[in-house]
Amino acid sequence: MDAYSADVEAMMKRLASWLSEKDRRRYAAVEAAKLGHGGVEYIAALLGCDPKTIRQGFRDLEADQDPAADRVRKKGVDADP
């Protein structure tokens, strides 16, 4: 497995910080799948998430329908409307 360049890693972190929790885990799963063996651990370390979160992202993406379609957490309490 080849690691991404520092510039690409910075863009990936920036993008992940803008995503909702469910989209972040799904994005992480797609990136880990592209890398193959060792990808889950690499992406988990890069994005600061648990490998179990990425495995949940794989399960989400294998489902026929979005199991969390209506559930998106707001950032912080009473995020700006």
ChimeraX attribute file (.defattr): number of C-alpha atoms within 10 A of each C-alpha:
attribute: neighborCount
match mode: 1-to-1
recipient: residues
	/A:1	10
	/A:2	8
	/A:3	11
	/A:4	12
	/A:5	8
	/A:6	9
	/A:7	8
	/A:8	11
	/A:9	15
	/A:10	14
	/A:11	11
	/A:12	18
	/A:13	14
	/A:14	12
	/A:15	12
	/A:16	17
	/A:17	12
	/A:18	10
	/A:19	13
	/A:20	14
	/A:21	17
	/A:22	19
	/A:23	15
	/A:24	20
	/A:25	27
	/A:26	22
	/A:27	21
	/A:28	27
	/A:29	26
	/A:30	18
	/A:31	17
	/A:32	22
	/A:33	16
	/A:34	12
	/A:35	17
	/A:36	11
	/A:37	11
	/A:38	12
	/A:39	22
	/A:40	25
	/A:41	15
	/A:42	18
	/A:43	26
	/A:44	19
	/A:45	12
	/A:46	14
	/A:47	18
	/A:48	10
	/A:49	16
	/A:50	14
	/A:51	20
	/A:52	13
	/A:53	19
	/A:54	26
	/A:55	17
	/A:56	15
	/A:57	20
	/A:58	19
	/A:59	13
	/A:60	19
	/A:61	17
	/A:62	10
	/A:63	9
	/A:64	7
	/A:65	9
	/A:66	10
	/A:67	12
	/A:68	9
	/A:69	8
	/A:70	7
	/A:71	9
	/A:72	11
	/A:73	11
	/A:74	12
	/A:75	10
	/A:76	7
	/A:77	7
	/A:78	7
	/A:79	8
	/A:80	7
	/A:81	4
